[in-house]
Each structure stands twice: as C-alpha cells, then as structure tokens.
Amino acid sequence: MEGGSLWLLTFLLGLSLVTHEMTMVAGAGLSPSQCKEEIRLGTTACVRREIVEGKPATPECCQRVRVTHFECICPVVSAQIASIFPVDKAIKLLRGCGRQVPRHFKCGSYTFP
C-alpha cells in the first residue's frame, strides 16, 4: 500500500476515536480513555507492517492483538476502515497471533465468516 493509504488509515482511526462517543465498556469494565489507549497502542504496534503491508505480525503486534478488548476495537471499525483492511486480513492477523474469533461474529463493519 502506498504512503497515502497509510495516512488515510491512520486518519480514519483517529477520526473514529474523536467522533465516536464511547461509553463505559460494561463487560470489560474499561473506561473510554482506557479503550482509546488500547486502540492507540494497537495502531502503533500493528498498522504499518501488518495492516498496510500485510506481513506476518511482529511479537509486539501479537502481544497487543492478544490483550486488546474487542469491546474497544469494534465500535471504531467503520466501513471505511473495513474497506482498507478487509476481514480476510483481519482474520489472518488474529489467527496468526493465536486469537480466535467466533463464527459469524460482528465487529463494527466486519462480520466474520
């Protein structure tokens, strides 16, 4: 992917954080600021190499994938983000890091097969 696509993905993630009013995550007991930090850390650890370039995840990225709560990530997965990082790449990243996703799981604009 070109540099413009990386910038667009980063911009869309940031815009999603700013415009989406996150409420307290009941199941995980996380505050909106904790979710925002999880997203920031995951974006920093995984965006360029794993998401944009589609390369295997680094240990740092996999660690973030394993500990990040879906309750924080799913509300910001817009159709724009899903078009840049399609569900098949998301599945590859999750499975490559040892994280399973239930069949037919809905996460933002993603629906996992």
Phi and psi in radians as a Rosetta constraint file:
Dihedral C 1 N 2 CA 2 C 2 CIRCULARHARMONIC -1.400 0.35
Dihedral N 2 CA 2 C 2 N 3 CIRCULARHARMONIC 2.905 0.35
Dihedral C 2 N 3 CA 3 C 3 CIRCULARHARMONIC -1.010 0.35
Dihedral N 3 CA 3 C 3 N 4 CIRCULARHARMONIC -0.591 0.35
Dihedral C 3 N 4 CA 4 C 4 CIRCULARHARMONIC -1.098 0.35
Dihedral N 4 CA 4 C 4 N 5 CIRCULARHARMONIC -0.638 0.35
Dihedral C 4 N 5 CA 5 C 5 CIRCULARHARMONIC -1.214 0.35
Dihedral N 5 CA 5 C 5 N 6 CIRCULARHARMONIC -0.673 0.35
Dihedral C 5 N 6 CA 6 C 6 CIRCULARHARMONIC -1.085 0.35
Dihedral N 6 CA 6 C 6 N 7 CIRCULARHARMONIC -0.786 0.35
Dihedral C 6 N 7 CA 7 C 7 CIRCULARHARMONIC -1.073 0.35
Dihedral N 7 CA 7 C 7 N 8 CIRCULARHARMONIC -0.752 0.35
Dihedral C 7 N 8 CA 8 C 8 CIRCULARHARMONIC -1.100 0.35
Dihedral N 8 CA 8 C 8 N 9 CIRCULARHARMONIC -0.789 0.35
Dihedral C 8 N 9 CA 9 C 9 CIRCULARHARMONIC -1.080 0.35
Dihedral N 9 CA 9 C 9 N 10 CIRCULARHARMONIC -0.801 0.35
Dihedral C 9 N 10 CA 10 C 10 CIRCULARHARMONIC -1.091 0.35
Dihedral N 10 CA 10 C 10 N 11 CIRCULARHARMONIC -0.748 0.35
Dihedral C 10 N 11 CA 11 C 11 CIRCULARHARMONIC -1.078 0.35
Dihedral N 11 CA 11 C 11 N 12 CIRCULARHARMONIC -0.792 0.35
Dihedral C 11 N 12 CA 12 C 12 CIRCULARHARMONIC -1.130 0.35
Dihedral N 12 CA 12 C 12 N 13 CIRCULARHARMONIC -0.704 0.35
Dihedral C 12 N 13 CA 13 C 13 CIRCULARHARMONIC -1.083 0.35
Dihedral N 13 CA 13 C 13 N 14 CIRCULARHARMONIC -0.788 0.35
Dihedral C 13 N 14 CA 14 C 14 CIRCULARHARMONIC -1.110 0.35
Dihedral N 14 CA 14 C 14 N 15 CIRCULARHARMONIC -0.752 0.35
Dihedral C 14 N 15 CA 15 C 15 CIRCULARHARMONIC -1.099 0.35
Dihedral N 15 CA 15 C 15 N 16 CIRCULARHARMONIC -0.700 0.35
Dihedral C 15 N 16 CA 16 C 16 CIRCULARHARMONIC -1.057 0.35
Dihedral N 16 CA 16 C 16 N 17 CIRCULARHARMONIC -0.699 0.35
Dihedral C 16 N 17 CA 17 C 17 CIRCULARHARMONIC -1.142 0.35
Dihedral N 17 CA 17 C 17 N 18 CIRCULARHARMONIC -0.705 0.35
Dihedral C 17 N 18 CA 18 C 18 CIRCULARHARMONIC -1.283 0.35
Dihedral N 18 CA 18 C 18 N 19 CIRCULARHARMONIC -0.751 0.35
Dihedral C 18 N 19 CA 19 C 19 CIRCULARHARMONIC -1.521 0.35
Dihedral N 19 CA 19 C 19 N 20 CIRCULARHARMONIC -0.344 0.35
Dihedral C 19 N 20 CA 20 C 20 CIRCULARHARMONIC -1.597 0.35
Dihedral N 20 CA 20 C 20 N 21 CIRCULARHARMONIC 2.075 0.35
Dihedral C 20 N 21 CA 21 C 21 CIRCULARHARMONIC -1.453 0.35
Dihedral N 21 CA 21 C 21 N 22 CIRCULARHARMONIC 1.924 0.35
Dihedral C 21 N 22 CA 22 C 22 CIRCULARHARMONIC -1.544 0.35
Dihedral N 22 CA 22 C 22 N 23 CIRCULARHARMONIC 2.330 0.35
Dihedral C 22 N 23 CA 23 C 23 CIRCULARHARMONIC -1.680 0.35
Dihedral N 23 CA 23 C 23 N 24 CIRCULARHARMONIC 2.972 0.35
Dihedral C 23 N 24 CA 24 C 24 CIRCULARHARMONIC -0.998 0.35
Dihedral N 24 CA 24 C 24 N 25 CIRCULARHARMONIC 2.326 0.35
Dihedral C 24 N 25 CA 25 C 25 CIRCULARHARMONIC -1.464 0.35
Dihedral N 25 CA 25 C 25 N 26 CIRCULARHARMONIC 1.808 0.35
Dihedral C 25 N 26 CA 26 C 26 CIRCULARHARMONIC -1.084 0.35
Dihedral N 26 CA 26 C 26 N 27 CIRCULARHARMONIC -0.878 0.35
Dihedral C 26 N 27 CA 27 C 27 CIRCULARHARMONIC -1.104 0.35
Dihedral N 27 CA 27 C 27 N 28 CIRCULARHARMONIC -0.689 0.35
Dihedral C 27 N 28 CA 28 C 28 CIRCULARHARMONIC -1.664 0.35
Dihedral N 28 CA 28 C 28 N 29 CIRCULARHARMONIC -0.243 0.35
Dihedral C 28 N 29 CA 29 C 29 CIRCULARHARMONIC 1.186 0.35
Dihedral N 29 CA 29 C 29 N 30 CIRCULARHARMONIC 0.500 0.35
Dihedral C 29 N 30 CA 30 C 30 CIRCULARHARMONIC -1.706 0.35
Dihedral N 30 CA 30 C 30 N 31 CIRCULARHARMONIC 2.535 0.35
Dihedral C 30 N 31 CA 31 C 31 CIRCULARHARMONIC -1.464 0.35
Dihedral N 31 CA 31 C 31 N 32 CIRCULARHARMONIC 2.847 0.35
Dihedral C 31 N 32 CA 32 C 32 CIRCULARHARMONIC -0.982 0.35
Dihedral N 32 CA 32 C 32 N 33 CIRCULARHARMONIC -0.656 0.35
Dihedral C 32 N 33 CA 33 C 33 CIRCULARHARMONIC -1.205 0.35
Dihedral N 33 CA 33 C 33 N 34 CIRCULARHARMONIC -0.583 0.35
Dihedral C 33 N 34 CA 34 C 34 CIRCULARHARMONIC -1.182 0.35
Dihedral N 34 CA 34 C 34 N 35 CIRCULARHARMONIC -0.713 0.35
Dihedral C 34 N 35 CA 35 C 35 CIRCULARHARMONIC -1.115 0.35
Dihedral N 35 CA 35 C 35 N 36 CIRCULARHARMONIC -0.751 0.35
Dihedral C 35 N 36 CA 36 C 36 CIRCULARHARMONIC -1.029 0.35
Dihedral N 36 CA 36 C 36 N 37 CIRCULARHARMONIC -0.714 0.35
Dihedral C 36 N 37 CA 37 C 37 CIRCULARHARMONIC -1.171 0.35
Dihedral N 37 CA 37 C 37 N 38 CIRCULARHARMONIC -0.703 0.35
Dihedral C 37 N 38 CA 38 C 38 CIRCULARHARMONIC -1.041 0.35
Dihedral N 38 CA 38 C 38 N 39 CIRCULARHARMONIC -0.757 0.35
Dihedral C 38 N 39 CA 39 C 39 CIRCULARHARMONIC -1.148 0.35
Dihedral N 39 CA 39 C 39 N 40 CIRCULARHARMONIC -0.731 0.35
Dihedral C 39 N 40 CA 40 C 40 CIRCULARHARMONIC -1.082 0.35
Dihedral N 40 CA 40 C 40 N 41 CIRCULARHARMONIC -0.799 0.35
Dihedral C 40 N 41 CA 41 C 41 CIRCULARHARMONIC -1.127 0.35
Dihedral N 41 CA 41 C 41 N 42 CIRCULARHARMONIC -0.728 0.35
Dihedral C 41 N 42 CA 42 C 42 CIRCULARHARMONIC -1.144 0.35
Dihedral N 42 CA 42 C 42 N 43 CIRCULARHARMONIC -0.713 0.35
Dihedral C 42 N 43 CA 43 C 43 CIRCULARHARMONIC -1.104 0.35
Dihedral N 43 CA 43 C 43 N 44 CIRCULARHARMONIC -0.777 0.35
Dihedral C 43 N 44 CA 44 C 44 CIRCULARHARMONIC -1.105 0.35
Dihedral N 44 CA 44 C 44 N 45 CIRCULARHARMONIC -0.727 0.35
Dihedral C 44 N 45 CA 45 C 45 CIRCULARHARMONIC -1.321 0.35
Dihedral N 45 CA 45 C 45 N 46 CIRCULARHARMONIC -0.529 0.35
Dihedral C 45 N 46 CA 46 C 46 CIRCULARHARMONIC -2.106 0.35
Dihedral N 46 CA 46 C 46 N 47 CIRCULARHARMONIC -0.301 0.35
Dihedral C 46 N 47 CA 47 C 47 CIRCULARHARMONIC -1.035 0.35
Dihedral N 47 CA 47 C 47 N 48 CIRCULARHARMONIC -1.011 0.35
Dihedral C 47 N 48 CA 48 C 48 CIRCULARHARMONIC -1.151 0.35
Dihedral N 48 CA 48 C 48 N 49 CIRCULARHARMONIC -1.078 0.35
Dihedral C 48 N 49 CA 49 C 49 CIRCULARHARMONIC -1.216 0.35
Dihedral N 49 CA 49 C 49 N 50 CIRCULARHARMONIC -0.894 0.35
Dihedral C 49 N 50 CA 50 C 50 CIRCULARHARMONIC -1.440 0.35
Dihedral N 50 CA 50 C 50 N 51 CIRCULARHARMONIC -0.820 0.35
Dihedral C 50 N 51 CA 51 C 51 CIRCULARHARMONIC -1.427 0.35
Dihedral N 51 CA 51 C 51 N 52 CIRCULARHARMONIC -0.903 0.35
Dihedral C 51 N 52 CA 52 C 52 CIRCULARHARMONIC -1.309 0.35
Dihedral N 52 CA 52 C 52 N 53 CIRCULARHARMONIC -0.836 0.35
Dihedral C 52 N 53 CA 53 C 53 CIRCULARHARMONIC -1.556 0.35
Dihedral N 53 CA 53 C 53 N 54 CIRCULARHARMONIC -0.248 0.35
Dihedral C 53 N 54 CA 54 C 54 CIRCULARHARMONIC 1.224 0.35
Dihedral N 54 CA 54 C 54 N 55 CIRCULARHARMONIC 0.397 0.35
Dihedral C 54 N 55 CA 55 C 55 CIRCULARHARMONIC -1.490 0.35
Dihedral N 55 CA 55 C 55 N 56 CIRCULARHARMONIC 2.841 0.35
Dihedral C 55 N 56 CA 56 C 56 CIRCULARHARMONIC -1.006 0.35
Dihedral N 56 CA 56 C 56 N 57 CIRCULARHARMONIC 2.580 0.35
Dihedral C 56 N 57 CA 57 C 57 CIRCULARHARMONIC -1.199 0.35
Dihedral N 57 CA 57 C 57 N 58 CIRCULARHARMONIC 2.502 0.35
Dihedral C 57 N 58 CA 58 C 58 CIRCULARHARMONIC -1.371 0.35
Dihedral N 58 CA 58 C 58 N 59 CIRCULARHARMONIC 2.831 0.35
Dihedral C 58 N 59 CA 59 C 59 CIRCULARHARMONIC -0.989 0.35
Dihedral N 59 CA 59 C 59 N 60 CIRCULARHARMONIC -0.661 0.35
Dihedral C 59 N 60 CA 60 C 60 CIRCULARHARMONIC -1.102 0.35
Dihedral N 60 CA 60 C 60 N 61 CIRCULARHARMONIC -0.778 0.35
Dihedral C 60 N 61 CA 61 C 61 CIRCULARHARMONIC -1.108 0.35
Dihedral N 61 CA 61 C 61 N 62 CIRCULARHARMONIC -0.813 0.35
Dihedral C 61 N 62 CA 62 C 62 CIRCULARHARMONIC -1.060 0.35
Dihedral N 62 CA 62 C 62 N 63 CIRCULARHARMONIC -0.670 0.35
Dihedral C 62 N 63 CA 63 C 63 CIRCULARHARMONIC -1.045 0.35
Dihedral N 63 CA 63 C 63 N 64 CIRCULARHARMONIC -0.775 0.35
Dihedral C 63 N 64 CA 64 C 64 CIRCULARHARMONIC -1.128 0.35
Dihedral N 64 CA 64 C 64 N 65 CIRCULARHARMONIC -0.726 0.35
Dihedral C 64 N 65 CA 65 C 65 CIRCULARHARMONIC -1.059 0.35
Dihedral N 65 CA 65 C 65 N 66 CIRCULARHARMONIC -0.718 0.35
Dihedral C 65 N 66 CA 66 C 66 CIRCULARHARMONIC -1.226 0.35
Dihedral N 66 CA 66 C 66 N 67 CIRCULARHARMONIC -0.529 0.35
Dihedral C 66 N 67 CA 67 C 67 CIRCULARHARMONIC -1.792 0.35
Dihedral N 67 CA 67 C 67 N 68 CIRCULARHARMONIC -0.212 0.35
Dihedral C 67 N 68 CA 68 C 68 CIRCULARHARMONIC -1.332 0.35
Dihedral N 68 CA 68 C 68 N 69 CIRCULARHARMONIC 2.381 0.35
Dihedral C 68 N 69 CA 69 C 69 CIRCULARHARMONIC -1.437 0.35
Dihedral N 69 CA 69 C 69 N 70 CIRCULARHARMONIC 2.290 0.35
Dihedral C 69 N 70 CA 70 C 70 CIRCULARHARMONIC -1.007 0.35
Dihedral N 70 CA 70 C 70 N 71 CIRCULARHARMONIC -0.564 0.35
Dihedral C 70 N 71 CA 71 C 71 CIRCULARHARMONIC -1.059 0.35
Dihedral N 71 CA 71 C 71 N 72 CIRCULARHARMONIC -0.434 0.35
Dihedral C 71 N 72 CA 72 C 72 CIRCULARHARMONIC -1.523 0.35
Dihedral N 72 CA 72 C 72 N 73 CIRCULARHARMONIC -0.673 0.35
Dihedral C 72 N 73 CA 73 C 73 CIRCULARHARMONIC -1.371 0.35
Dihedral N 73 CA 73 C 73 N 74 CIRCULARHARMONIC -0.807 0.35
Dihedral C 73 N 74 CA 74 C 74 CIRCULARHARMONIC -0.988 0.35
Dihedral N 74 CA 74 C 74 N 75 CIRCULARHARMONIC -0.703 0.35
Dihedral C 74 N 75 CA 75 C 75 CIRCULARHARMONIC -1.086 0.35
Dihedral N 75 CA 75 C 75 N 76 CIRCULARHARMONIC -0.349 0.35
Dihedral C 75 N 76 CA 76 C 76 CIRCULARHARMONIC -1.808 0.35
Dihedral N 76 CA 76 C 76 N 77 CIRCULARHARMONIC 0.053 0.35
Dihedral C 76 N 77 CA 77 C 77 CIRCULARHARMONIC -1.450 0.35
Dihedral N 77 CA 77 C 77 N 78 CIRCULARHARMONIC 1.601 0.35
Dihedral C 77 N 78 CA 78 C 78 CIRCULARHARMONIC -1.478 0.35
Dihedral N 78 CA 78 C 78 N 79 CIRCULARHARMONIC 2.980 0.35
Dihedral C 78 N 79 CA 79 C 79 CIRCULARHARMONIC -1.066 0.35
Dihedral N 79 CA 79 C 79 N 80 CIRCULARHARMONIC -0.613 0.35
Dihedral C 79 N 80 CA 80 C 80 CIRCULARHARMONIC -1.132 0.35
Dihedral N 80 CA 80 C 80 N 81 CIRCULARHARMONIC -0.765 0.35
Dihedral C 80 N 81 CA 81 C 81 CIRCULARHARMONIC -1.150 0.35
Dihedral N 81 CA 81 C 81 N 82 CIRCULARHARMONIC -0.762 0.35
Dihedral C 81 N 82 CA 82 C 82 CIRCULARHARMONIC -1.086 0.35
Dihedral N 82 CA 82 C 82 N 83 CIRCULARHARMONIC -0.537 0.35
Dihedral C 82 N 83 CA 83 C 83 CIRCULARHARMONIC -1.272 0.35
Dihedral N 83 CA 83 C 83 N 84 CIRCULARHARMONIC -0.505 0.35
Dihedral C 83 N 84 CA 84 C 84 CIRCULARHARMONIC -1.453 0.35
Dihedral N 84 CA 84 C 84 N 85 CIRCULARHARMONIC -0.652 0.35
Dihedral C 84 N 85 CA 85 C 85 CIRCULARHARMONIC -2.162 0.35
Dihedral N 85 CA 85 C 85 N 86 CIRCULARHARMONIC 1.460 0.35
Dihedral C 85 N 86 CA 86 C 86 CIRCULARHARMONIC -1.119 0.35
Dihedral N 86 CA 86 C 86 N 87 CIRCULARHARMONIC 2.831 0.35
Dihedral C 86 N 87 CA 87 C 87 CIRCULARHARMONIC -1.016 0.35
Dihedral N 87 CA 87 C 87 N 88 CIRCULARHARMONIC -0.615 0.35
Dihedral C 87 N 88 CA 88 C 88 CIRCULARHARMONIC -1.111 0.35
Dihedral N 88 CA 88 C 88 N 89 CIRCULARHARMONIC -0.627 0.35
Dihedral C 88 N 89 CA 89 C 89 CIRCULARHARMONIC -1.243 0.35
Dihedral N 89 CA 89 C 89 N 90 CIRCULARHARMONIC -0.639 0.35
Dihedral C 89 N 90 CA 90 C 90 CIRCULARHARMONIC -1.097 0.35
Dihedral N 90 CA 90 C 90 N 91 CIRCULARHARMONIC -0.762 0.35
Dihedral C 90 N 91 CA 91 C 91 CIRCULARHARMONIC -1.088 0.35
Dihedral N 91 CA 91 C 91 N 92 CIRCULARHARMONIC -0.781 0.35
Dihedral C 91 N 92 CA 92 C 92 CIRCULARHARMONIC -1.032 0.35
Dihedral N 92 CA 92 C 92 N 93 CIRCULARHARMONIC -0.770 0.35
Dihedral C 92 N 93 CA 93 C 93 CIRCULARHARMONIC -1.126 0.35
Dihedral N 93 CA 93 C 93 N 94 CIRCULARHARMONIC -0.833 0.35
Dihedral C 93 N 94 CA 94 C 94 CIRCULARHARMONIC -1.081 0.35
Dihedral N 94 CA 94 C 94 N 95 CIRCULARHARMONIC -0.874 0.35
Dihedral C 94 N 95 CA 95 C 95 CIRCULARHARMONIC -1.143 0.35
Dihedral N 95 CA 95 C 95 N 96 CIRCULARHARMONIC -0.667 0.35
Dihedral C 95 N 96 CA 96 C 96 CIRCULARHARMONIC -1.086 0.35
Dihedral N 96 CA 96 C 96 N 97 CIRCULARHARMONIC -0.410 0.35
Dihedral C 96 N 97 CA 97 C 97 CIRCULARHARMONIC -1.756 0.35
Dihedral N 97 CA 97 C 97 N 98 CIRCULARHARMONIC 0.132 0.35
Dihedral C 97 N 98 CA 98 C 98 CIRCULARHARMONIC 1.430 0.35
Dihedral N 98 CA 98 C 98 N 99 CIRCULARHARMONIC 0.314 0.35
Dihedral C 98 N 99 CA 99 C 99 CIRCULARHARMONIC -1.887 0.35
Dihedral N 99 CA 99 C 99 N 100 CIRCULARHARMONIC 2.266 0.35
Dihedral C 99 N 100 CA 100 C 100 CIRCULARHARMONIC -1.706 0.35
Dihedral N 100 CA 100 C 100 N 101 CIRCULARHARMONIC 2.659 0.35
Dihedral C 100 N 101 CA 101 C 101 CIRCULARHARMONIC -2.186 0.35
Dihedral N 101 CA 101 C 101 N 102 CIRCULARHARMONIC 2.271 0.35
Dihedral C 101 N 102 CA 102 C 102 CIRCULARHARMONIC -1.060 0.35
Dihedral N 102 CA 102 C 102 N 103 CIRCULARHARMONIC 2.612 0.35
Dihedral C 102 N 103 CA 103 C 103 CIRCULARHARMONIC -1.053 0.35
Dihedral N 103 CA 103 C 103 N 104 CIRCULARHARMONIC 2.457 0.35
Dihedral C 103 N 104 CA 104 C 104 CIRCULARHARMONIC 1.097 0.35
Dihedral N 104 CA 104 C 104 N 105 CIRCULARHARMONIC 0.386 0.35
Dihedral C 104 N 105 CA 105 C 105 CIRCULARHARMONIC -1.212 0.35
Dihedral N 105 CA 105 C 105 N 106 CIRCULARHARMONIC 2.329 0.35
Dihedral C 105 N 106 CA 106 C 106 CIRCULARHARMONIC -1.817 0.35
Dihedral N 106 CA 106 C 106 N 107 CIRCULARHARMONIC 2.200 0.35
Dihedral C 106 N 107 CA 107 C 107 CIRCULARHARMONIC -2.392 0.35
Dihedral N 107 CA 107 C 107 N 108 CIRCULARHARMONIC 1.738 0.35
Dihedral C 107 N 108 CA 108 C 108 CIRCULARHARMONIC 1.038 0.35
Dihedral N 108 CA 108 C 108 N 109 CIRCULARHARMONIC -2.196 0.35
Dihedral C 108 N 109 CA 109 C 109 CIRCULARHARMONIC -1.495 0.35
Dihedral N 109 CA 109 C 109 N 110 CIRCULARHARMONIC -0.013 0.35
Dihedral C 109 N 110 CA 110 C 110 CIRCULARHARMONIC -1.554 0.35
Dihedral N 110 CA 110 C 110 N 111 CIRCULARHARMONIC 2.475 0.35
Dihedral C 110 N 111 CA 111 C 111 CIRCULARHARMONIC -2.241 0.35
Dihedral N 111 CA 111 C 111 N 112 CIRCULARHARMONIC 1.997 0.35
Dihedral C 111 N 112 CA 112 C 112 CIRCULARHARMONIC -1.378 0.35
Dihedral N 112 CA 112 C 112 N 113 CIRCULARHARMONIC 2.416 0.35
